Amino acid sequence: MGKTKSQVLNDLFKKCNLTSEDVHKHKFYTILTRSGIEKVQASYGIDVNFSISHLSEDHKFCLIKAVGVMGESQTETFGEASPSNNQNAYPVAMAEKRALSRIVLKLAGLYSQGVFGEDEAPDFSAAKNPKRDIDDKTYDAMLKAAATHPERVLEAMAKYNLSEDQSSELKHAVQKSI
C-alpha cells in the first residue's frame, strides 16, 4: 500500500531538512519557496542545465529550457515570463526560477502530491498566502498532535506565524515522535 500525501510530505520535510520558512500553504496546495526548492534539489541530487529558448529583443518575453538529471532519470521542462505573468523587472531571472522549480518538482515526483514552487504562479507567493496568527488553543492542540500526527503538525506550522520559541518547541515535539 502506498504512502498517504501527509506521509510523503513528512518524509520530504525530514529528508530535505525543510523548515516552516521553506514552505507555506495555498488554499489547495503546499508551496515551496526558493530555499525549499534548492534544498529539495540538493537532497535529491538533481543537476540542472538551462538554455534560453526564446528572448524577445526588449527582454520582456523569455522562455528558458531546463534539462534535469536525477540518477538515471532525465527530463526537461520550461519556465516562462512575460508581462502577463510577471511583474518584476527581471523576466529572464523569473523564467529561470520557474524552470528550476518545475524541473526539481517533476524529478522528485512532488507534483503528484500537490506541491508547487512559489515562483510558478503569482497566486502561490507567500505575500498572497499570508500566515495567520496562532491562538493558545491551536498551539496546544498542535503540541499534543505532534506525538501522533507529526506530518500534520509540520504542515500546519507552515500556516501560522510562530515565535521562535513556539517553532522550536513544536519541532522538538515532532522530532521526538519520529
Backbone bond lengths (Angstrom), bond angles and torsions (degrees), N, CA, C in turn:
res aa  C-N    CA-C-N  psi(-1)  N-CA   C-N-CA  omega(-1)  CA-C   N-CA-C  phi
1 M - - - 1.450 - - 1.522 108.80 -
2 G 1.321 117.82 136.47 1.452 122.93 -177.75 1.521 112.29 -74.46
3 K 1.305 114.61 165.66 1.459 121.05 178.53 1.522 110.35 -76.61
4 T 1.321 115.20 151.48 1.454 120.14 174.66 1.524 109.05 -75.16
5 K 1.315 115.68 164.44 1.469 120.69 177.56 1.527 110.08 -57.18
6 S 1.315 117.08 -42.55 1.468 121.14 179.97 1.522 111.58 -62.52
7 Q 1.340 116.96 -40.52 1.464 119.95 178.71 1.518 111.14 -66.05
8 V 1.318 116.75 -40.58 1.468 120.79 178.28 1.525 109.89 -62.08
9 L 1.331 116.54 -44.86 1.461 119.73 179.90 1.520 111.42 -67.27
10 N 1.319 117.82 -36.51 1.465 121.39 176.14 1.532 109.77 -61.97
11 D 1.325 116.47 -45.86 1.469 120.78 177.80 1.521 110.86 -60.94
12 L 1.326 116.32 -39.59 1.463 121.01 178.94 1.526 110.60 -62.19
13 F 1.335 116.70 -46.13 1.462 120.64 178.55 1.521 110.73 -56.89
14 K 1.328 116.45 -45.24 1.463 120.41 -178.01 1.527 111.52 -69.18
15 K 1.311 117.27 -51.31 1.468 121.56 -175.96 1.524 112.08 -59.51
16 C 1.326 116.32 -39.65 1.467 120.78 -173.36 1.528 113.10 -100.51
17 N 1.328 117.13 3.27 1.470 121.25 -178.62 1.531 111.40 53.84
18 L 1.312 116.08 43.44 1.457 120.35 179.46 1.526 110.19 -74.71
19 T 1.301 115.41 144.90 1.461 121.69 176.74 1.525 108.31 -117.87
20 S 1.306 116.04 176.33 1.464 119.64 179.46 1.528 111.17 -65.54
21 E 1.323 118.63 -19.04 1.465 121.44 176.46 1.533 111.54 -76.25
22 D 1.316 117.31 -18.04 1.464 121.94 -177.47 1.516 113.45 -91.66
23 V 1.308 117.00 -5.83 1.463 120.15 -172.88 1.524 109.76 -148.26
24 H 1.303 115.75 148.57 1.458 120.50 169.99 1.523 108.01 -148.08
25 K 1.300 114.82 168.54 1.452 120.05 -176.13 1.522 110.76 -103.17
26 H 1.297 114.15 133.27 1.457 123.24 166.62 1.523 103.23 -96.50
27 K 1.305 119.13 164.41 1.464 118.37 -175.92 1.519 113.43 -59.15
28 F 1.341 118.14 -25.52 1.458 120.13 179.89 1.527 114.13 -117.14
29 Y 1.313 118.08 -18.56 1.462 121.44 -168.37 1.521 112.47 -129.35
30 T 1.317 114.36 164.69 1.454 121.73 167.81 1.519 105.99 -96.74
31 I 1.321 116.99 130.18 1.454 122.11 -175.45 1.526 109.61 -115.15
32 L 1.339 115.70 127.26 1.456 120.51 175.33 1.518 109.88 -95.33
33 T 1.318 115.28 135.50 1.456 120.43 175.87 1.527 109.12 -78.56
34 R 1.307 116.51 176.70 1.464 121.18 177.98 1.528 110.66 -55.12
35 S 1.343 117.51 -45.67 1.468 119.93 -179.93 1.523 110.76 -63.29
36 G 1.325 117.67 -37.14 1.465 120.97 177.70 1.512 112.10 -64.66
37 I 1.338 116.74 -43.49 1.472 120.92 177.82 1.523 109.93 -59.33
38 E 1.329 116.63 -44.80 1.465 119.68 -178.59 1.525 112.28 -67.33
39 K 1.327 117.54 -33.44 1.467 120.00 175.78 1.530 110.75 -67.41
40 V 1.335 117.21 -41.02 1.468 120.76 176.89 1.527 109.34 -63.29
41 Q 1.318 116.69 -45.11 1.468 120.74 179.29 1.522 110.79 -56.86
42 A 1.325 117.53 -47.25 1.464 121.17 -179.46 1.528 111.62 -67.13
43 S 1.319 117.25 -43.93 1.467 120.96 -177.94 1.520 112.90 -65.44
44 Y 1.325 116.57 -35.07 1.461 121.04 -178.90 1.526 112.08 -91.49
45 G 1.335 117.92 -2.51 1.460 120.93 179.07 1.515 113.24 63.38
46 I 1.311 116.73 46.22 1.465 121.65 -176.85 1.525 109.71 -94.52
47 D 1.316 115.84 122.90 1.465 121.83 174.73 1.513 108.60 -99.37
48 V 1.339 116.33 137.07 1.459 120.96 -176.73 1.522 110.01 -131.58
49 N 1.325 115.19 135.61 1.460 122.13 172.30 1.522 108.16 -120.18
50 F 1.337 115.43 138.79 1.458 121.85 -177.46 1.520 110.42 -114.72
51 S 1.317 115.31 150.50 1.465 121.10 169.61 1.520 108.03 -146.64
52 I 1.315 115.46 147.68 1.462 120.18 178.23 1.522 108.15 -82.19
53 S 1.313 116.07 119.22 1.467 121.45 177.77 1.516 111.35 -88.27
54 H 1.323 116.37 -33.11 1.465 120.31 178.08 1.519 108.24 -155.15
55 L 1.329 115.42 137.13 1.457 121.64 174.33 1.524 107.19 -145.44
56 S 1.325 115.84 118.17 1.467 119.07 -179.50 1.532 109.69 -68.84
57 E 1.315 115.64 159.71 1.470 120.53 -178.99 1.519 111.99 -57.78
58 D 1.324 117.47 -35.49 1.464 120.33 -179.73 1.538 112.57 -87.54
59 H 1.321 116.96 1.74 1.467 125.02 178.53 1.528 113.75 64.26
60 K 1.306 118.47 16.84 1.463 120.90 179.39 1.524 112.60 -86.47
61 F 1.320 116.52 -21.46 1.461 121.39 179.15 1.521 108.06 -117.90
62 C 1.327 115.89 121.79 1.462 119.16 -176.68 1.524 110.15 -139.44
63 L 1.315 115.67 138.94 1.454 122.93 175.46 1.522 107.46 -128.88
64 I 1.317 116.43 119.32 1.462 123.23 -179.08 1.521 108.69 -111.53
65 K 1.319 116.31 130.94 1.465 121.69 175.34 1.529 108.19 -96.51
66 A 1.322 115.85 133.94 1.458 121.87 176.24 1.522 108.34 -118.63
67 V 1.326 115.51 129.42 1.456 121.81 173.91 1.529 106.11 -113.56
68 G 1.314 115.31 121.77 1.454 120.26 -177.08 1.515 112.13 -118.20
69 V 1.341 114.49 145.42 1.460 121.85 178.80 1.524 108.13 -128.91
70 M 1.335 114.47 130.40 1.457 121.90 174.70 1.520 106.45 -134.64
71 G 1.325 115.66 105.20 1.461 119.40 -176.35 1.512 109.78 61.22
72 E 1.329 116.81 -122.26 1.459 122.26 179.72 1.530 112.71 -89.28
73 S 1.326 116.32 -7.27 1.471 120.51 -177.49 1.521 111.06 -90.24
74 Q 1.315 114.76 139.03 1.462 120.93 175.28 1.516 107.86 -137.76
75 T 1.305 116.03 140.63 1.460 121.15 175.35 1.516 109.22 -150.94
76 E 1.298 115.64 170.26 1.460 120.34 177.73 1.516 109.56 -138.87
77 T 1.307 114.50 156.44 1.456 121.80 177.52 1.518 107.95 -157.78
78 F 1.318 115.63 -177.06 1.456 120.83 -176.64 1.520 110.37 -132.09
79 G 1.309 114.73 155.27 1.456 122.52 169.91 1.517 106.88 -127.09
80 E 1.318 115.93 138.55 1.457 119.33 -177.15 1.515 110.18 -129.62
81 A 1.319 114.09 157.64 1.460 120.86 173.84 1.527 107.44 -147.85
82 S 1.320 114.55 136.07 1.463 121.46 176.80 1.521 106.92 -151.47
83 P 1.315 117.53 168.12 1.461 119.00 179.39 1.542 113.32 -57.28
84 S 1.314 117.79 -24.40 1.465 119.57 -179.12 1.524 113.72 -78.93
85 N 1.347 117.81 -16.37 1.469 118.95 -178.96 1.529 113.35 -133.16
86 N 1.327 116.69 16.48 1.454 120.28 -176.36 1.529 109.38 -149.14
87 Q 1.307 116.68 125.01 1.460 121.06 -179.36 1.524 113.24 -103.44
88 N 1.343 118.17 -10.88 1.459 118.13 -177.44 1.524 111.54 -85.40
89 A 1.310 115.47 170.39 1.467 121.12 -175.40 1.525 112.44 -87.81
90 Y 1.334 117.33 8.15 1.460 121.56 -175.22 1.526 110.79 -126.93
91 P 1.319 117.70 71.27 1.469 119.80 -176.14 1.527 113.78 -64.66
92 V 1.320 118.75 -31.96 1.464 119.80 179.21 1.529 109.70 -66.15
93 A 1.316 116.77 -44.62 1.462 120.74 178.39 1.532 111.03 -62.79
94 M 1.327 116.81 -40.10 1.466 119.80 179.21 1.523 110.82 -65.91
95 A 1.315 117.05 -41.69 1.465 119.65 178.34 1.526 110.05 -62.20
96 E 1.317 117.58 -39.26 1.463 120.60 178.44 1.527 110.91 -65.88
97 K 1.331 117.45 -43.31 1.468 120.89 178.10 1.526 110.76 -59.10
98 R 1.316 116.17 -44.19 1.469 119.95 -179.85 1.525 110.99 -64.92
99 A 1.326 116.28 -40.69 1.467 119.47 178.39 1.529 110.53 -63.77
100 L 1.328 117.60 -41.98 1.467 120.70 179.17 1.523 110.67 -62.99
101 S 1.323 116.73 -47.73 1.469 119.66 179.30 1.522 110.66 -56.36
102 R 1.310 116.55 -47.05 1.459 120.61 -175.94 1.519 112.48 -66.35
103 I 1.311 117.95 -42.29 1.470 119.51 -177.67 1.535 110.53 -69.05
104 V 1.330 117.03 -40.04 1.465 120.34 179.58 1.525 110.19 -65.47
105 L 1.324 117.00 -46.26 1.466 119.95 -178.81 1.521 111.97 -66.99
106 K 1.325 117.56 -35.39 1.468 120.49 176.56 1.521 110.88 -64.02
107 L 1.332 116.25 -52.00 1.460 119.23 -176.35 1.531 112.50 -66.23
108 A 1.307 116.94 -34.63 1.466 120.17 179.96 1.530 111.93 -79.77
109 G 1.331 117.82 -6.84 1.462 121.38 178.58 1.512 113.93 72.48
110 L 1.326 117.35 27.14 1.460 120.11 -174.10 1.522 114.84 -90.46
111 Y 1.309 118.02 -19.51 1.465 118.77 177.09 1.526 111.04 -58.43
112 S 1.310 116.55 -38.48 1.466 119.86 -178.35 1.524 112.27 -66.50
113 Q 1.333 116.42 -14.20 1.464 121.25 178.94 1.530 111.93 -100.22
114 G 1.326 116.67 8.27 1.462 119.85 179.17 1.511 113.64 78.02
115 V 1.329 116.89 26.59 1.467 121.75 179.06 1.524 108.41 -104.07
116 F 1.328 115.99 131.68 1.450 122.28 179.61 1.519 109.73 -132.35
117 G 1.313 116.60 162.54 1.453 121.86 176.27 1.517 110.58 -88.30
118 E 1.308 115.90 144.52 1.456 122.29 -178.66 1.530 112.14 -58.75
119 D 1.332 117.00 -32.92 1.459 121.19 -176.71 1.522 113.63 -79.85
120 E 1.312 117.62 -8.58 1.462 119.86 -173.32 1.523 114.50 -71.72
121 A 1.316 117.31 -28.85 1.460 120.18 -179.14 1.526 108.97 -150.03
122 P 1.307 118.21 140.92 1.463 119.90 -179.72 1.532 113.30 -55.82
123 D 1.327 117.88 -33.07 1.469 120.79 179.91 1.515 113.62 -70.66
124 F 1.332 118.28 -10.74 1.457 121.29 -177.39 1.527 112.91 -89.63
125 S 1.314 118.93 -6.58 1.462 120.57 -175.77 1.525 110.99 -66.31
126 A 1.322 114.93 151.58 1.459 120.05 178.61 1.527 110.88 -60.76
127 A 1.333 117.35 -33.24 1.462 120.81 -180.00 1.525 111.85 -63.06
128 K 1.325 116.99 -32.19 1.464 120.21 179.34 1.523 112.03 -88.95
129 N 1.329 117.05 -5.96 1.459 122.55 179.22 1.528 108.61 -132.12
130 P 1.329 117.09 64.81 1.464 119.85 -173.52 1.520 112.45 -65.65
131 K 1.318 113.38 149.34 1.461 119.51 176.38 1.522 108.63 -75.19
132 R 1.328 114.65 148.68 1.457 120.64 179.44 1.520 109.64 -93.97
133 D 1.337 115.33 156.37 1.455 119.77 172.26 1.522 107.65 -72.24
134 I 1.316 115.35 149.22 1.463 120.01 -177.69 1.518 109.74 -106.24
135 D 1.323 116.45 137.15 1.463 119.92 176.84 1.528 108.86 -94.85
136 D 1.316 116.63 165.75 1.467 121.92 -176.14 1.528 112.36 -60.95
137 K 1.324 117.05 -39.09 1.464 121.12 -178.84 1.536 110.45 -62.87
138 T 1.325 116.39 -44.86 1.467 120.59 179.91 1.525 110.49 -66.45
139 Y 1.311 116.50 -43.11 1.470 120.81 179.44 1.530 110.47 -60.84
140 D 1.312 117.40 -45.98 1.473 121.27 178.80 1.528 110.97 -61.88
141 A 1.323 116.98 -39.51 1.469 120.61 178.15 1.530 110.64 -64.86
142 M 1.319 116.61 -38.08 1.472 119.59 178.16 1.530 110.86 -66.34
143 L 1.314 117.30 -41.07 1.470 120.13 177.44 1.528 111.11 -60.20
144 K 1.315 116.05 -42.82 1.459 120.88 179.66 1.533 110.70 -66.68
145 A 1.314 117.00 -42.13 1.466 122.10 -177.87 1.521 113.02 -69.37
146 A 1.308 117.80 -21.38 1.475 121.02 -178.30 1.524 111.79 -57.39
147 A 1.317 117.42 -30.94 1.466 120.84 -178.39 1.524 112.66 -73.01
148 T 1.319 117.22 -29.94 1.465 119.65 -175.11 1.527 114.18 -112.49
149 H 1.325 117.10 -25.95 1.467 121.51 -178.00 1.526 110.62 -136.35
150 P 1.331 117.32 64.50 1.473 118.98 -176.01 1.521 113.39 -60.33
151 E 1.336 117.21 -33.53 1.467 119.20 -178.67 1.529 111.41 -66.21
152 R 1.317 116.71 -35.33 1.466 119.54 178.39 1.528 111.09 -70.05
153 V 1.317 115.74 -35.95 1.466 119.55 178.04 1.527 109.93 -66.26
154 L 1.328 117.00 -42.00 1.462 119.56 178.23 1.524 111.18 -61.42
155 E 1.319 117.06 -41.90 1.463 120.28 177.17 1.522 110.77 -64.89
156 A 1.319 117.31 -42.01 1.465 120.99 -178.24 1.527 111.68 -67.28
157 M 1.325 116.99 -33.11 1.465 119.86 179.74 1.526 111.37 -58.01
158 A 1.311 116.31 -31.64 1.467 120.62 -179.40 1.524 112.19 -70.89
159 K 1.324 117.93 -14.15 1.463 121.77 -177.08 1.521 113.48 -91.27
160 Y 1.349 117.34 -16.51 1.452 120.34 -169.37 1.522 113.24 -119.81
161 N 1.335 114.47 149.76 1.458 121.26 169.21 1.517 106.55 -78.39
162 L 1.307 116.14 114.10 1.457 121.36 -179.25 1.520 109.50 -115.72
163 S 1.324 115.91 143.70 1.465 119.24 172.82 1.525 107.77 -71.57
164 E 1.313 116.86 165.78 1.468 119.80 178.15 1.524 111.02 -59.97
165 D 1.341 116.31 -39.67 1.462 120.12 178.99 1.534 111.40 -65.11
166 Q 1.323 117.13 -43.40 1.464 120.46 178.97 1.526 110.63 -63.49
167 S 1.321 116.31 -45.94 1.460 120.56 179.76 1.518 110.89 -60.75
168 S 1.307 116.48 -45.00 1.467 121.50 -179.94 1.526 111.11 -63.20
169 E 1.328 116.81 -44.08 1.468 120.64 -179.28 1.533 111.00 -64.51
170 L 1.325 117.02 -42.13 1.456 120.14 178.90 1.530 111.13 -66.25
171 K 1.332 117.79 -43.75 1.459 120.61 178.46 1.518 111.11 -60.81
172 H 1.328 116.63 -40.74 1.466 120.58 178.17 1.532 110.48 -63.72
173 A 1.324 117.26 -43.94 1.470 121.11 178.82 1.518 111.46 -62.26
174 V 1.325 116.99 -40.03 1.461 120.93 178.35 1.524 109.92 -66.48
175 Q 1.333 117.88 -44.60 1.472 120.57 -179.07 1.530 112.08 -62.06
176 K 1.321 117.48 -34.51 1.462 121.15 178.33 1.527 111.80 -63.80
177 S 1.319 116.40 -30.67 1.465 119.90 -176.07 1.523 113.10 -89.47
178 I 1.300 116.63 -13.03 1.476 119.62 -176.93 1.506 110.79 -86.76
